[in-house]
């Protein structure tokens, strides 16, 4: 019998060398859920992103819709991955909505490929998403969103999809101006060599949140070559 997690998400889990650096920076390995020795930086900088693990959002966290189950989600992710081709996407370090993240260099073919991947994920996995509750909508602070973002929130349960999508791999939580300057200086120095190489995108991943409030862990990674790798949350995707 499949164990059902509280929520699931379709994420892009960066491969090496981004995975090692990012996981150590956040102080947690999303594949295992195990805490890691981390860089010398304030814990408050990374509490929020560490909860989700190193990732980029393709289909944001959702509860399973009535009539669907985790095994069907697993099968859909396997089938979806086999239809995609790998690509490279150069990244840059930027401030985004008050936090720091690796973002796309938008003037590249990789950026177009990434937008296409995200758009397709939002649509392909929509049948598995239960409608957002009133409380879930309120947490997105719709009064602070643009009209376009509010429309996306109403239609897709998340304000940053399609035309409002901004690919990012989150590295900090919301920062004060002083902390933002310090974190940017630190990450700019530490990531300089890392960002000389593009992110190689060759799969998608299903992350799971076993229970409300718990950290997200990897369920499975689905390679575009058909290979599947298991994470600590694989049991939440098994029949």
C-alpha positions in Angstrom: 0.0 0.0 0.0 1.4 3.4 -1.0 2.1 5.8 1.9 0.7 9.2 1.0 2.8 12.3 1.8 1.3 15.5 2.9 2.5 17.3 -0.2 4.4 16.6 -3.4 6.4 18.9 -5.7 8.0 18.7 -9.2 11.4 20.2 -8.8 14.6 20.5 -10.7 17.4 19.1 -8.5 20.7 20.5 -9.7 23.5 18.1 -10.5 27.2 18.5 -9.8 29.0 20.7 -9.1 26.0 22.8 -8.0 24.5 20.0 -5.9 27.5 19.7 -3.5 28.0 23.4 -3.1 24.3 24.2 -2.7 23.6 21.3 -0.3 26.6 22.2 1.9 25.6 25.9 1.8 22.0 25.0 3.0 23.3 22.4 5.5 21.1 19.6 4.3 21.2 16.8 1.7 17.7 16.6 0.2 18.4 13.1 -1.1 18.9 11.7 2.3 17.4 14.4 4.6 20.7 14.3 6.6 22.2 17.5 8.0 25.6 18.4 6.5 28.6 20.4 7.7 27.9 23.8 6.3 29.7 26.9 5.4 30.4 29.5 8.0 27.3 31.7 7.6 24.4 32.7 9.8 21.8 30.0 10.1 19.0 32.6 9.7 20.1 33.1 6.1 19.3 29.6 5.1 16.5 28.4 7.4 13.7 28.9 4.8 15.4 27.3 1.7 16.9 24.5 3.7 13.3 23.4 4.5 12.7 22.6 0.8 16.2 21.4 -0.1 18.3 22.5 -3.0 16.0 22.8 -5.9 14.3 25.0 -8.6 10.5 24.9 -8.7 8.8 23.5 -11.8 5.5 22.6 -10.3 5.1 24.0 -6.7 4.1 21.9 -3.7 0.6 20.4 -4.0 -1.7 18.0 -2.2 -2.9 15.1 -4.3 -6.2 15.7 -6.0 -9.1 13.4 -5.2 -9.1 10.3 -7.5 -5.3 10.4 -7.9 -2.6 8.6 -6.0 1.2 8.7 -5.5 1.9 5.7 -7.7 0.1 7.4 -10.6 2.2 10.5 -10.0 5.3 8.4 -10.1 4.3 6.8 -13.4 3.4 10.2 -14.9 6.8 11.6 -13.9 8.6 8.6 -15.5 6.6 9.0 -18.7 7.1 12.8 -18.8 10.9 12.6 -18.3 11.3 10.2 -21.3 9.9 12.9 -23.6 12.4 15.5 -22.8 15.9 16.3 -24.1 18.8 17.5 -21.9 20.1 21.0 -22.3 22.5 23.5 -20.6 21.5 26.7 -18.9 24.0 29.3 -17.8 23.3 30.7 -14.3 24.0 34.0 -12.6 23.7 35.0 -8.9 21.0 37.6 -8.3 18.6 39.1 -5.8 15.0 38.1 -6.4 12.1 39.4 -4.4 14.3 39.9 -1.3 16.3 36.7 -1.4 19.4 35.5 -3.2 19.3 32.8 -5.9 21.0 31.3 -8.9 18.9 32.6 -11.8 18.9 32.1 -15.5 21.0 34.1 -17.9 18.0 35.1 -19.9 19.9 35.9 -23.1 20.6 32.2 -23.8 18.9 29.2 -25.5 19.1 27.5 -22.1 16.7 30.1 -20.7 14.2 29.4 -23.5 14.5 25.6 -22.9 14.0 26.1 -19.1 10.9 28.2 -19.6 9.5 25.5 -21.9 10.2 22.8 -19.4 8.6 24.7 -16.5 5.5 25.6 -18.6 5.0 21.9 -19.7 5.5 20.7 -16.1 2.8 23.0 -14.8 0.3 21.8 -17.3 1.3 18.1 -17.3 1.0 17.6 -13.6 -2.0 19.8 -13.0 -4.4 16.8 -12.8 -2.6 15.7 -9.7 -3.0 19.1 -7.8 -5.8 19.5 -5.4 -7.3 23.0 -5.4 -5.6 25.4 -3.1 -7.4 26.1 0.1 -8.4 29.5 1.3 -5.5 29.4 3.8 -3.0 28.4 1.1 -4.1 31.2 -1.1 -3.9 33.7 1.8 -0.3 32.6 2.5 0.6 33.9 -1.0 -0.5 37.4 0.1 -2.6 38.1 -3.0 -3.0 41.8 -2.1 0.8 42.2 -2.7 0.8 40.5 -6.1 0.5 42.1 -9.5 -2.8 41.5 -11.4 -1.0 38.9 -13.6 0.3 37.1 -10.6 -3.1 37.0 -9.0 -4.6 35.5 -12.1 -1.9 32.7 -12.1 -2.6 32.1 -8.4 -6.3 31.7 -9.0 -5.8 29.4 -12.0 -2.8 27.4 -11.0 -2.4 27.8 -7.2 0.9 29.6 -7.6 1.6 33.2 -8.7 4.8 32.5 -10.6 4.1 30.4 -13.6 4.1 30.9 -17.4 4.5 34.6 -18.1 5.3 35.4 -14.4 7.7 32.4 -14.1 11.3 33.3 -12.8 13.5 30.2 -12.7 15.6 30.3 -9.5 17.6 28.0 -7.2 17.0 29.6 -3.8 20.1 30.1 -1.6 18.8 32.4 1.2 15.6 33.4 2.8 14.3 37.0 2.9 17.2 39.2 4.0 17.6 42.7 5.5 19.6 45.1 3.4 22.6 44.6 5.6 22.4 40.8 5.5 21.7 40.9 1.8 24.9 42.8 1.1 26.9 40.4 3.3 25.4 37.3 1.7 25.8 38.6 -1.8 29.5 39.3 -1.2 30.0 35.9 0.3 28.2 34.0 -2.4 29.7 36.1 -5.2 33.2 35.1 -4.0 32.4 31.4 -3.3 30.4 30.9 -6.6 32.6 32.7 -9.0 34.3 29.5 -10.4 31.1 27.5 -10.1 29.1 29.8 -12.3 31.6 29.6 -15.1 30.0 26.3 -16.1 26.3 26.1 -17.1 23.7 24.0 -15.2 23.2 20.7 -17.1 19.5 19.9 -17.1 18.9 16.2 -17.7 16.0 15.3 -15.5 13.2 16.3 -13.1 12.5 15.2 -9.6 9.5 14.5 -7.3 10.1 15.8 -3.8 7.9 14.8 -0.9 6.9 16.5 2.4 6.0 13.5 4.5 3.9 15.4 7.1 2.8 19.0 7.5 5.7 21.1 8.7 8.4 18.5 7.9 11.3 19.2 5.6 11.0 18.1 1.9 13.1 15.2 0.7 13.7 13.6 -2.7 11.3 10.9 -3.7 12.8 10.1 -7.0 14.9 11.7 -9.7 13.7 10.9 -13.3 16.4 11.2 -15.9 15.5 12.2 -19.4 17.5 9.1 -20.5 15.0 6.9 -18.7 17.1 6.2 -15.6 15.4 6.6 -12.2 17.3 7.2 -8.9 15.7 6.9 -5.5 15.8 9.3 -2.6 14.8 9.0 1.1 11.1 9.7 0.2 10.8 6.9 -2.4 8.4 5.0 -0.2 5.8 7.7 -0.7 5.8 6.9 -4.4 5.6 3.1 -4.3 2.6 0.9 -4.8 
